[in-house]
Amino acid sequence: MARRTVLVCDNCGANIEDNKGATLRLTFSDARRGAKQADLCDNCAGKLPGQAVARRGRRPKAAAA
Ligand SMILES: [Zn+2]
């Protein structure tokens, strides 16, 4: 996906400055539904549900099954 010059929050429409904001990527369990993605400003991203995810490294054993 091409990077846009000016990012706009998909939720509230605010401009997102460089190195600000977040990208929400949503993947359906049913692969046929594909995925969707939203650019969010810091404000909106902070209000969304979700939990911190480790970037890399070992996974807990429970998650490996
Ligand atoms: Zn926003």
PDB file of the backbone (N, CA, C, O) and the ligand in Angstrom, with CONECT records:
HET     ZN  A 101       1
ATOM      1  N   MET A   1       0.838  -1.199   0.000  1.00  0.00           N
ATOM      2  CA  MET A   1       0.000   0.000   0.000  1.00  0.00           C
ATOM      3  C   MET A   1       0.879   1.258   0.000  1.00  0.00           C
ATOM      4  O   MET A   1       1.805   1.380   0.802  1.00  0.00           O
ATOM      5  N   ALA A   2       0.583   2.161  -0.885  1.00  0.00           N
ATOM      6  CA  ALA A   2       1.422   3.356  -1.002  1.00  0.00           C
ATOM      7  C   ALA A   2       1.246   4.272   0.211  1.00  0.00           C
ATOM      8  O   ALA A   2       0.158   4.399   0.773  1.00  0.00           O
ATOM      9  N   ARG A   3       2.308   4.875   0.574  1.00  0.00           N
ATOM     10  CA  ARG A   3       2.252   5.786   1.711  1.00  0.00           C
ATOM     11  C   ARG A   3       1.755   7.143   1.228  1.00  0.00           C
ATOM     12  O   ARG A   3       2.279   7.720   0.275  1.00  0.00           O
ATOM     13  N   ARG A   4       0.749   7.623   1.903  1.00  0.00           N
ATOM     14  CA  ARG A   4       0.201   8.924   1.531  1.00  0.00           C
ATOM     15  C   ARG A   4       1.058  10.045   2.098  1.00  0.00           C
ATOM     16  O   ARG A   4       1.681   9.902   3.150  1.00  0.00           O
ATOM     17  N   THR A   5       1.075  11.139   1.396  1.00  0.00           N
ATOM     18  CA  THR A   5       1.865  12.270   1.856  1.00  0.00           C
ATOM     19  C   THR A   5       1.293  12.835   3.153  1.00  0.00           C
ATOM     20  O   THR A   5       2.021  13.137   4.100  1.00  0.00           O
ATOM     21  N   VAL A   6      -0.030  12.967   3.166  1.00  0.00           N
ATOM     22  CA  VAL A   6      -0.680  13.488   4.353  1.00  0.00           C
ATOM     23  C   VAL A   6      -1.626  12.421   4.886  1.00  0.00           C
ATOM     24  O   VAL A   6      -2.544  11.983   4.192  1.00  0.00           O
ATOM     25  N   LEU A   7      -1.393  12.019   6.107  1.00  0.00           N
ATOM     26  CA  LEU A   7      -2.271  11.034   6.719  1.00  0.00           C
ATOM     27  C   LEU A   7      -3.406  11.739   7.441  1.00  0.00           C
ATOM     28  O   LEU A   7      -3.214  12.758   8.104  1.00  0.00           O
ATOM     29  N   VAL A   8      -4.562  11.183   7.297  1.00  0.00           N
ATOM     30  CA  VAL A   8      -5.730  11.716   7.986  1.00  0.00           C
ATOM     31  C   VAL A   8      -6.352  10.597   8.803  1.00  0.00           C
ATOM     32  O   VAL A   8      -6.489   9.467   8.334  1.00  0.00           O
ATOM     33  N   CYS A   9      -6.722  10.924  10.015  1.00  0.00           N
ATOM     34  CA  CYS A   9      -7.328   9.930  10.885  1.00  0.00           C
ATOM     35  C   CYS A   9      -8.630   9.419  10.261  1.00  0.00           C
ATOM     36  O   CYS A   9      -9.498  10.205   9.883  1.00  0.00           O
ATOM     37  N   ASP A  10      -8.751   8.098  10.159  1.00  0.00           N
ATOM     38  CA  ASP A  10      -9.956   7.519   9.568  1.00  0.00           C
ATOM     39  C   ASP A  10     -11.145   7.601  10.515  1.00  0.00           C
ATOM     40  O   ASP A  10     -12.282   7.359  10.110  1.00  0.00           O
ATOM     41  N   ASN A  11     -10.894   7.933  11.741  1.00  0.00           N
ATOM     42  CA  ASN A  11     -11.986   8.011  12.710  1.00  0.00           C
ATOM     43  C   ASN A  11     -12.519   9.433  12.870  1.00  0.00           C
ATOM     44  O   ASN A  11     -13.730   9.649  12.819  1.00  0.00           O
ATOM     45  N   CYS A  12     -11.638  10.392  13.061  1.00  0.00           N
ATOM     46  CA  CYS A  12     -12.109  11.755  13.332  1.00  0.00           C
ATOM     47  C   CYS A  12     -11.718  12.745  12.242  1.00  0.00           C
ATOM     48  O   CYS A  12     -12.202  13.877  12.240  1.00  0.00           O
ATOM     49  N   GLY A  13     -10.860  12.347  11.325  1.00  0.00           N
ATOM     50  CA  GLY A  13     -10.515  13.224  10.216  1.00  0.00           C
ATOM     51  C   GLY A  13      -9.366  14.182  10.489  1.00  0.00           C
ATOM     52  O   GLY A  13      -9.015  14.985   9.625  1.00  0.00           O
ATOM     53  N   ALA A  14      -8.773  14.111  11.682  1.00  0.00           N
ATOM     54  CA  ALA A  14      -7.668  14.997  12.010  1.00  0.00           C
ATOM     55  C   ALA A  14      -6.426  14.612  11.212  1.00  0.00           C
ATOM     56  O   ALA A  14      -6.210  13.438  10.911  1.00  0.00           O
ATOM     57  N   ASN A  15      -5.620  15.606  10.875  1.00  0.00           N
ATOM     58  CA  ASN A  15      -4.347  15.305  10.237  1.00  0.00           C
ATOM     59  C   ASN A  15      -3.423  14.594  11.214  1.00  0.00           C
ATOM     60  O   ASN A  15      -3.398  14.898  12.406  1.00  0.00           O
ATOM     61  N   ILE A  16      -2.671  13.647  10.688  1.00  0.00           N
ATOM     62  CA  ILE A  16      -1.706  12.927  11.524  1.00  0.00           C
ATOM     63  C   ILE A  16      -0.313  13.365  11.087  1.00  0.00           C
ATOM     64  O   ILE A  16       0.076  13.183   9.933  1.00  0.00           O
ATOM     65  N   GLU A  17       0.418  13.934  12.008  1.00  0.00           N
ATOM     66  CA  GLU A  17       1.764  14.399  11.687  1.00  0.00           C
ATOM     67  C   GLU A  17       2.715  13.220  11.559  1.00  0.00           C
ATOM     68  O   GLU A  17       2.420  12.109  11.999  1.00  0.00           O
ATOM     69  N   ASP A  18       3.846  13.484  10.954  1.00  0.00           N
ATOM     70  CA  ASP A  18       4.864  12.440  10.837  1.00  0.00           C
ATOM     71  C   ASP A  18       5.229  11.915  12.217  1.00  0.00           C
ATOM     72  O   ASP A  18       5.340  12.667  13.184  1.00  0.00           O
ATOM     73  N   ASN A  19       5.408  10.619  12.276  1.00  0.00           N
ATOM     74  CA  ASN A  19       5.797   9.953  13.521  1.00  0.00           C
ATOM     75  C   ASN A  19       4.742  10.072  14.612  1.00  0.00           C
ATOM     76  O   ASN A  19       5.032   9.917  15.798  1.00  0.00           O
ATOM     77  N   LYS A  20       3.528  10.346  14.194  1.00  0.00           N
ATOM     78  CA  LYS A  20       2.423  10.359  15.155  1.00  0.00           C
ATOM     79  C   LYS A  20       1.372   9.380  14.668  1.00  0.00           C
ATOM     80  O   LYS A  20       1.444   8.856  13.556  1.00  0.00           O
ATOM     81  N   GLY A  21       0.413   9.151  15.517  1.00  0.00           N
ATOM     82  CA  GLY A  21      -0.700   8.319  15.113  1.00  0.00           C
ATOM     83  C   GLY A  21      -0.367   6.841  15.120  1.00  0.00           C
ATOM     84  O   GLY A  21       0.676   6.423  15.622  1.00  0.00           O
ATOM     85  N   ALA A  22      -1.271   6.057  14.554  1.00  0.00           N
ATOM     86  CA  ALA A  22      -1.135   4.609  14.584  1.00  0.00           C
ATOM     87  C   ALA A  22      -1.888   4.021  13.410  1.00  0.00           C
ATOM     88  O   ALA A  22      -2.756   4.662  12.818  1.00  0.00           O
ATOM     89  N   THR A  23      -1.542   2.801  13.090  1.00  0.00           N
ATOM     90  CA  THR A  23      -2.292   2.086  12.066  1.00  0.00           C
ATOM     91  C   THR A  23      -2.988   0.910  12.722  1.00  0.00           C
ATOM     92  O   THR A  23      -2.353   0.079  13.372  1.00  0.00           O
ATOM     93  N   LEU A  24      -4.280   0.850  12.548  1.00  0.00           N
ATOM     94  CA  LEU A  24      -5.055  -0.265  13.066  1.00  0.00           C
ATOM     95  C   LEU A  24      -5.239  -1.260  11.941  1.00  0.00           C
ATOM     96  O   LEU A  24      -5.753  -0.912  10.878  1.00  0.00           O
ATOM     97  N   ARG A  25      -4.830  -2.478  12.161  1.00  0.00           N
ATOM     98  CA  ARG A  25      -5.036  -3.502  11.142  1.00  0.00           C
ATOM     99  C   ARG A  25      -5.940  -4.570  11.724  1.00  0.00           C
ATOM    100  O   ARG A  25      -5.667  -5.138  12.781  1.00  0.00           O
ATOM    101  N   LEU A  26      -6.985  -4.819  11.033  1.00  0.00           N
ATOM    102  CA  LEU A  26      -7.985  -5.740  11.533  1.00  0.00           C
ATOM    103  C   LEU A  26      -8.088  -6.914  10.572  1.00  0.00           C
ATOM    104  O   LEU A  26      -8.347  -6.735   9.382  1.00  0.00           O
ATOM    105  N   THR A  27      -7.888  -8.090  11.087  1.00  0.00           N
ATOM    106  CA  THR A  27      -7.946  -9.281  10.247  1.00  0.00           C
ATOM    107  C   THR A  27      -9.072 -10.172  10.739  1.00  0.00           C
ATOM    108  O   THR A  27      -9.117 -10.543  11.912  1.00  0.00           O
ATOM    109  N   PHE A  28      -9.958 -10.505   9.858  1.00  0.00           N
ATOM    110  CA  PHE A  28     -11.066 -11.374  10.239  1.00  0.00           C
ATOM    111  C   PHE A  28     -10.593 -12.814  10.386  1.00  0.00           C
ATOM    112  O   PHE A  28      -9.710 -13.269   9.660  1.00  0.00           O
ATOM    113  N   SER A  29     -11.188 -13.514  11.325  1.00  0.00           N
ATOM    114  CA  SER A  29     -10.860 -14.931  11.489  1.00  0.00           C
ATOM    115  C   SER A  29     -11.241 -15.700  10.234  1.00  0.00           C
ATOM    116  O   SER A  29     -10.553 -16.641   9.838  1.00  0.00           O
ATOM    117  N   ASP A  30     -12.332 -15.296   9.618  1.00  0.00           N
ATOM    118  CA  ASP A  30     -12.720 -15.881   8.346  1.00  0.00           C
ATOM    119  C   ASP A  30     -11.890 -15.219   7.257  1.00  0.00           C
ATOM    120  O   ASP A  30     -12.129 -14.065   6.900  1.00  0.00           O
ATOM    121  N   ALA A  31     -10.935 -15.935   6.741  1.00  0.00           N
ATOM    122  CA  ALA A  31      -9.988 -15.344   5.796  1.00  0.00           C
ATOM    123  C   ALA A  31     -10.677 -14.787   4.557  1.00  0.00           C
ATOM    124  O   ALA A  31     -10.149 -13.888   3.902  1.00  0.00           O
ATOM    125  N   ARG A  32     -11.846 -15.316   4.234  1.00  0.00           N
ATOM    126  CA  ARG A  32     -12.543 -14.834   3.040  1.00  0.00           C
ATOM    127  C   ARG A  32     -12.986 -13.389   3.198  1.00  0.00           C
ATOM    128  O   ARG A  32     -13.225 -12.685   2.216  1.00  0.00           O
ATOM    129  N   ARG A  33     -13.091 -12.962   4.441  1.00  0.00           N
ATOM    130  CA  ARG A  33     -13.507 -11.572   4.645  1.00  0.00           C
ATOM    131  C   ARG A  33     -12.337 -10.618   4.526  1.00  0.00           C
ATOM    132  O   ARG A  33     -12.509  -9.399   4.529  1.00  0.00           O
ATOM    133  N   GLY A  34     -11.154 -11.180   4.422  1.00  0.00           N
ATOM    134  CA  GLY A  34      -9.982 -10.340   4.210  1.00  0.00           C
ATOM    135  C   GLY A  34      -9.602  -9.553   5.446  1.00  0.00           C
ATOM    136  O   GLY A  34      -9.740 -10.030   6.572  1.00  0.00           O
ATOM    137  N   ALA A  35      -9.125  -8.345   5.222  1.00  0.00           N
ATOM    138  CA  ALA A  35      -8.653  -7.520   6.318  1.00  0.00           C
ATOM    139  C   ALA A  35      -8.967  -6.080   6.004  1.00  0.00           C
ATOM    140  O   ALA A  35      -9.204  -5.725   4.850  1.00  0.00           O
ATOM    141  N   LYS A  36      -8.969  -5.263   7.011  1.00  0.00           N
ATOM    142  CA  LYS A  36      -9.081  -3.836   6.754  1.00  0.00           C
ATOM    143  C   LYS A  36      -8.148  -3.071   7.676  1.00  0.00           C
ATOM    144  O   LYS A  36      -7.658  -3.589   8.679  1.00  0.00           O
ATOM    145  N   GLN A  37      -7.926  -1.854   7.310  1.00  0.00           N
ATOM    146  CA  GLN A  37      -6.878  -1.084   7.953  1.00  0.00           C
ATOM    147  C   GLN A  37      -7.345   0.339   8.107  1.00  0.00           C
ATOM    148  O   GLN A  37      -8.048   0.866   7.245  1.00  0.00           O
ATOM    149  N   ALA A  38      -6.960   0.963   9.197  1.00  0.00           N
ATOM    150  CA  ALA A  38      -7.331   2.349   9.419  1.00  0.00           C
ATOM    151  C   ALA A  38      -6.147   3.116   9.984  1.00  0.00           C
ATOM    152  O   ALA A  38      -5.398   2.617  10.823  1.00  0.00           O
ATOM    153  N   ASP A  39      -6.003   4.326   9.509  1.00  0.00           N
ATOM    154  CA  ASP A  39      -5.008   5.221  10.103  1.00  0.00           C
ATOM    155  C   ASP A  39      -5.698   6.004  11.206  1.00  0.00           C
ATOM    156  O   ASP A  39      -6.802   6.514  11.014  1.00  0.00           O
ATOM    157  N   LEU A  40      -5.056   6.099  12.348  1.00  0.00           N
ATOM    158  CA  LEU A  40      -5.667   6.769  13.485  1.00  0.00           C
ATOM    159  C   LEU A  40      -4.715   7.788  14.087  1.00  0.00           C
ATOM    160  O   LEU A  40      -3.502   7.583  14.110  1.00  0.00           O
ATOM    161  N   CYS A  41      -5.271   8.881  14.571  1.00  0.00           N
ATOM    162  CA  CYS A  41      -4.446   9.835  15.293  1.00  0.00           C
ATOM    163  C   CYS A  41      -4.183   9.275  16.703  1.00  0.00           C
ATOM    164  O   CYS A  41      -4.833   8.326  17.141  1.00  0.00           O
ATOM    165  N   ASP A  42      -3.242   9.871  17.379  1.00  0.00           N
ATOM    166  CA  ASP A  42      -2.890   9.390  18.716  1.00  0.00           C
ATOM    167  C   ASP A  42      -4.111   9.357  19.624  1.00  0.00           C
ATOM    168  O   ASP A  42      -4.288   8.442  20.430  1.00  0.00           O
ATOM    169  N   ASN A  43      -4.933  10.358  19.476  1.00  0.00           N
ATOM    170  CA  ASN A  43      -6.099  10.495  20.330  1.00  0.00           C
ATOM    171  C   ASN A  43      -7.061   9.333  20.157  1.00  0.00           C
ATOM    172  O   ASN A  43      -7.488   8.715  21.133  1.00  0.00           O
ATOM    173  N   CYS A  44      -7.397   9.042  18.911  1.00  0.00           N
ATOM    174  CA  CYS A  44      -8.349   7.972  18.646  1.00  0.00           C
ATOM    175  C   CYS A  44      -7.739   6.610  18.947  1.00  0.00           C
ATOM    176  O   CYS A  44      -8.420   5.725  19.466  1.00  0.00           O
ATOM    177  N   ALA A  45      -6.473   6.439  18.626  1.00  0.00           N
ATOM    178  CA  ALA A  45      -5.829   5.152  18.863  1.00  0.00           C
ATOM    179  C   ALA A  45      -5.858   4.809  20.347  1.00  0.00           C
ATOM    180  O   ALA A  45      -6.014   3.649  20.727  1.00  0.00           O
ATOM    181  N   GLY A  46      -5.706   5.830  21.174  1.00  0.00           N
ATOM    182  CA  GLY A  46      -5.688   5.597  22.607  1.00  0.00           C
ATOM    183  C   GLY A  46      -7.038   5.185  23.156  1.00  0.00           C
ATOM    184  O   GLY A  46      -7.117   4.579  24.224  1.00  0.00           O
ATOM    185  N   LYS A  47      -8.096   5.507  22.438  1.00  0.00           N
ATOM    186  CA  LYS A  47      -9.440   5.192  22.928  1.00  0.00           C
ATOM    187  C   LYS A  47      -9.901   3.810  22.509  1.00  0.00           C
ATOM    188  O   LYS A  47     -10.870   3.281  23.054  1.00  0.00           O
ATOM    189  N   LEU A  48      -9.218   3.230  21.551  1.00  0.00           N
ATOM    190  CA  LEU A  48      -9.667   1.950  21.033  1.00  0.00           C
ATOM    191  C   LEU A  48      -9.357   0.811  21.985  1.00  0.00           C
ATOM    192  O   LEU A  48      -8.408   0.892  22.765  1.00  0.00           O
ATOM    193  N   PRO A  49     -10.144  -0.243  21.927  1.00  0.00           N
ATOM    194  CA  PRO A  49      -9.824  -1.429  22.711  1.00  0.00           C
ATOM    195  C   PRO A  49      -8.601  -2.105  22.134  1.00  0.00           C
ATOM    196  O   PRO A  49      -8.181  -1.813  21.014  1.00  0.00           O
ATOM    197  N   GLY A  50      -8.043  -3.000  22.901  1.00  0.00           N
ATOM    198  CA  GLY A  50      -6.860  -3.706  22.434  1.00  0.00           C
ATOM    199  C   GLY A  50      -5.875  -3.838  23.565  1.00  0.00           C
ATOM    200  O   GLY A  50      -6.049  -3.263  24.639  1.00  0.00           O
ATOM    201  N   GLN A  51      -4.865  -4.584  23.314  1.00  0.00           N
ATOM    202  CA  GLN A  51      -3.859  -4.775  24.340  1.00  0.00           C
ATOM    203  C   GLN A  51      -2.484  -4.720  23.719  1.00  0.00           C
ATOM    204  O   GLN A  51      -2.308  -4.978  22.529  1.00  0.00           O
ATOM    205  N   ALA A  52      -1.523  -4.383  24.537  1.00  0.00           N
ATOM    206  CA  ALA A  52      -0.155  -4.271  24.052  1.00  0.00           C
ATOM    207  C   ALA A  52       0.320  -5.631  23.560  1.00  0.00           C
ATOM    208  O   ALA A  52       0.070  -6.663  24.182  1.00  0.00           O
ATOM    209  N   VAL A  53       1.001  -5.600  22.445  1.00  0.00           N
ATOM    210  CA  VAL A  53       1.517  -6.835  21.869  1.00  0.00           C
ATOM    211  C   VAL A  53       3.024  -6.694  21.719  1.00  0.00           C
ATOM    212  O   VAL A  53       3.528  -5.674  21.248  1.00  0.00           O
ATOM    213  N   ALA A  54       3.725  -7.731  22.127  1.00  0.00           N
ATOM    214  CA  ALA A  54       5.170  -7.707  21.980  1.00  0.00           C
ATOM    215  C   ALA A  54       5.535  -7.780  20.508  1.00  0.00           C
ATOM    216  O   ALA A  54       4.930  -8.532  19.744  1.00  0.00           O
ATOM    217  N   ARG A  55       6.497  -7.019  20.128  1.00  0.00           N
ATOM    218  CA  ARG A  55       6.875  -6.982  18.719  1.00  0.00           C
ATOM    219  C   ARG A  55       7.462  -8.297  18.240  1.00  0.00           C
ATOM    220  O   ARG A  55       7.024  -8.842  17.227  1.00  0.00           O
ATOM    221  N   ARG A  56       8.411  -8.792  18.931  1.00  0.00           N
ATOM    222  CA  ARG A  56       9.106  -9.991  18.489  1.00  0.00           C
ATOM    223  C   ARG A  56       9.495 -10.829  19.682  1.00  0.00           C
ATOM    224  O   ARG A  56       9.225 -10.473  20.830  1.00  0.00           O
ATOM    225  N   GLY A  57      10.123 -11.929  19.400  1.00  0.00           N
ATOM    226  CA  GLY A  57      10.667 -12.721  20.490  1.00  0.00           C
ATOM    227  C   GLY A  57       9.825 -13.933  20.808  1.00  0.00           C
ATOM    228  O   GLY A  57       8.941 -14.320  20.044  1.00  0.00           O
ATOM    229  N   ARG A  58      10.113 -14.513  21.931  1.00  0.00           N
ATOM    230  CA  ARG A  58       9.464 -15.758  22.304  1.00  0.00           C
ATOM    231  C   ARG A  58       8.008 -15.542  22.615  1.00  0.00           C
ATOM    232  O   ARG A  58       7.622 -14.501  23.147  1.00  0.00           O
ATOM    233  N   ARG A  59       7.222 -16.499  22.291  1.00  0.00           N
ATOM    234  CA  ARG A  59       5.814 -16.464  22.647  1.00  0.00           C
ATOM    235  C   ARG A  59       5.598 -17.306  23.900  1.00  0.00           C
ATOM    236  O   ARG A  59       6.321 -18.273  24.140  1.00  0.00           O
ATOM    237  N   PRO A  60       4.625 -16.941  24.674  1.00  0.00           N
ATOM    238  CA  PRO A  60       4.281 -17.802  25.813  1.00  0.00           C
ATOM    239  C   PRO A  60       3.883 -19.175  25.309  1.00  0.00           C
ATOM    240  O   PRO A  60       3.292 -19.296  24.236  1.00  0.00           O
ATOM    241  N   LYS A  61       4.199 -20.204  26.066  1.00  0.00           N
ATOM    242  CA  LYS A  61       3.910 -21.568  25.600  1.00  0.00           C
ATOM    243  C   LYS A  61       2.432 -21.790  25.342  1.00  0.00           C
ATOM    244  O   LYS A  61       2.069 -22.543  24.438  1.00  0.00           O
ATOM    245  N   ALA A  62       1.591 -21.160  26.108  1.00  0.00           N
ATOM    246  CA  ALA A  62       0.151 -21.350  25.958  1.00  0.00           C
ATOM    247  C   ALA A  62      -0.320 -20.873  24.592  1.00  0.00           C
ATOM    248  O   ALA A  62      -1.267 -21.431  24.038  1.00  0.00           O
ATOM    249  N   ALA A  63       0.322 -19.858  24.046  1.00  0.00           N
ATOM    250  CA  ALA A  63      -0.113 -19.306  22.783  1.00  0.00           C
ATOM    251  C   ALA A  63       0.394 -20.119  21.601  1.00  0.00           C
ATOM    252  O   ALA A  63      -0.116 -19.992  20.487  1.00  0.00           O
ATOM    253  N   ALA A  64       1.404 -20.957  21.846  1.00  0.00           N
ATOM    254  CA  ALA A  64       1.994 -21.701  20.743  1.00  0.00           C
ATOM    255  C   ALA A  64       1.085 -22.836  20.283  1.00  0.00           C
ATOM    256  O   ALA A  64       1.163 -23.261  19.131  1.00  0.00           O
ATOM    257  N   ALA A  65       0.239 -23.321  21.159  1.00  0.00           N
ATOM    258  CA  ALA A  65      -0.639 -24.431  20.803  1.00  0.00           C
ATOM    259  C   ALA A  65      -1.720 -23.908  19.886  1.00  0.00           C
ATOM    260  O   ALA A  65      -2.583 -24.670  19.452  1.00  0.00           O
TER     261      ALA A  65
HETATM  262 ZN    ZN A 101      -8.632  10.675  15.279  1.00  0.00          ZN2+
END
